[in-house]
């Protein structure tokens, strides 16, 4: 694994560990945000792996999956999950509807998001 790919994988792993810490501390808004970051960075690792270039400067998961040539390989469950994660990045950074979002991010929902994040991250890693 080249250094660029390794860099993005390590960042992805770190963000996942942070998401777990946020769940443990009850900071549910940031569980979603860090799960988004986890997937964003693992997609960037795949882009670096595939093209040996710097990945696009984007937070849009669908765009990153498309640019990295993974969009057509992703099972439907992962495509749906990417769509679920997408708004969590924006809302965590700019929480215009923070109260509503917090109500939707229960401990159980965050545990499910963490589990799906881990599965998708593993799926991408297996292709590196």
N, C-alpha and C positions, 0 to 999 in steps of 0.2 A: 504494500500500500504506500503510495507516495505521500510526501509530507503535507500537501494541500488537502488530500482526502482525509488523512489522519487528523489534521487540524479540525475539519468540520465534524468528523465523527466524535472527537473528544468534546467539542462544544455541545453537540447534540446530547451526549451522555450526561454532561454537567447540567444542562438545562432540565433533563429528565429527573435527575437527582434533586434539583431545586423544586420541581413540581411536586415530588414526593414530600419534601420538607414543608412546602406550602400547604399540602393536604394535612399533614400532621399538626400544623399550627392553626388550622382552620381558616386559612387565607384563600378561600375558594376562588375569588376573582383571579388570583395569580396562578392557580393550578391550571386554568384554561389557557392563560397567557403563556406559561412556561411549556405547556404541551404543544402549543402552536410553535413556539421557538424550537422545540425539540424536532418537530417534523420539518420545519423550515431548514434547519441546519443539516438534517440527514439528507434532504433533497439536494441541498447545495453540495454535500459530499458526493452524491451520485453524479451530479453535473460535472464536478471536478474530475471524478473517476472516468466518466465517459468521454469527455472532451479535452481533458488536461488544460483547462482554462479557468479563469476566475468566474464564479457563478454570477448570474445577473443580480444587480442590486435591487432586490424586490422582496417584499414580505408576502406576496400573493402565492399561496400554496399551489393552486391550480396552474398558475403561470409557470412556477418552478418545475412542477411535474411535467408540464408540456415541454418546456425548454430542455429538460434533461432526458426527454424521450421515454419517460416512464408512464405518461398518461394512458397510453393504450395497453400497457401491461398491468396496470393496477386493477385488482378485482373490484367489483362494484361496491363492496362493503368499505373499501378504503377510499374510493372516490366520494362516497357519501360522508365518510368521516372527515375528509378534508374540507368538505363544504360546511360541516358542523363547526370545525375549528376556526375557519376563516374569520368570522366576526369576533371571536374571542381575543384576537390580537389587537384589533382596533379598539374594541370596547375597554380592554384593560389599559391601553395607553391613553385613551381619551374617553373616559367613562361618562358619556352624556346621559346614559340611562343606567347608571351604576346600581341603583336600588333594584330595578327590574332584573338586571343581569344577576345580581347576587341572589335574588329569590330563586332563579332558575338553576343556580349552581349549588345544589345540596351536596352533602358529603357523599351520598350514594352516587349521584351523577358524576361528581369529580372522580370517584373511584373507577367508574366505567370509562371516563375519558382517559384516565391514566392507563388503564388496561389496554384500551384500543391504541393509544399512543405507543405503548411498548410493542404491541404486535406489529404495527405499521413500521416502526423504526427497525425492528428485527427483520421484517420482510425486505426492506431496502438494504440493510447491512448484508443480507445473504446474497445480494446481487453485486456487491462490491468485489 
